[in-house]
Amino acid sequence: MNSPSSSASTPTFFRSNTAQALAQLGPESLRRLLGQLLLIRNFEIRAEAAYQQGQVGGFFHSYIGQEAIQVAALQVFGPDNWYATSYRCHALALLLGASPKDLMAELYGRKTGNAKGRGGSMHFYTERLLGGFGIVTGQMPIATGAAFSLKYRGKKDEVALCFLGDGAVAQGAFHETLNLASLWSLPCIYVIENNQWGMGTPVSEAVCVPRLAEDIAPSYNMRGYTFDGLDFFNCYEGFAHVKQELLATSRPVLIEAVTERFRGHSISDPGLYRSKEKLKTTIERDPLLLFQQTLLDAHIIDMDYYKQIDKQQRDIVIEAMHFAEKSPWPDPIELEEDVFAP
């Protein structure tokens, strides 16, 4: 674990080596990862626009500014593990193989959607994504149950990964889950995506310790790490280290990925609790642009290539929007079908 940081604003991140990560990944994987980052960013931007035009109802929580975390996690762990996340679930669903068309249709509330138009923005699923959860910390017991199942069946080559926001840290279910996971030595990784704000409340006014993982994890007899959530390469090497540790020990791990969302809590939130100057400073460390610049400096891509991939991913998302617009609405008579329990 890392040494204590002096304050919440100056955390000590996991030690990583970008040159080493570049060499490990290689040009082909790095270009593929760029495509993933650009697909997520384009999906979020255009889905936001659809929401503002009245095409999408309910709630909409953007993942813009946090993309490096889950892209890095999936690069390390791959799709053949169990995943659960919060209502900010679009990126993880895309990374786990959900079609942009199916996801956009779900946002539009159409029958062709990921959950047949019944779940909306907060409730995406895939074969390995146990759901986006609208209840704060609702995903933590679910992910822990998946980890219990892996241990019960003796599957030592799989883990469960649970993504949650900093707003979840003060919830009782957060602490009860960590206690149980540690008590039973379950193979679960809990990733706190600390985007600095629990709705409009700064994390420093909601949690009494500055380091959400490294200060809390020892209380539950588990390891804690802090990643730079805006830096893909720091997250990548951090997750790679944690993977080897967990597979060796089968013990749960708590991670804090320090990031900041570029939008309000939801699209309807104007974010007046932070200044334009603060947001501008944050956006200067846009994870997508940091990744882009690293690849440019390493001569893995040039700007023409970047623009080409950006356009390809944008076209995929625009096609998904056309698909959603043309898709049929659900039949109300089918509303109670597929209900697990009355």
Secondary structure, DSSP 4 states (H G I P E B T S, - for coil): -PPPPSSTTS--PPP--HHHHHHHHHHHHHHHHHHHHHHHHHHHHHHHHHHHTTSS-S-----TT-HHHHHHHHHHH-SSSEEEEES--HHHHHHTT--HHHHHHHHTT-TTSTTTTSSGGG----SSEEEEESSTTTHHHHHHHHHHHHHHTT-TT--EEEEEEGGGTTSHHHHHHHHHHHHTT--EEEEEEE-SEETTEEGGGT-SSS-TTTTTGGGGT-EEEEEETT-HHHHHHHHHHHHHHHHHH---EEEEEE---SS-SSTT---TTS-HHHHHHHHTT-HHHHHHHHHHHTTS--HHHHHHHHHHHHHHHHHHHHHHHHSPPPPGGGTTTT-S--
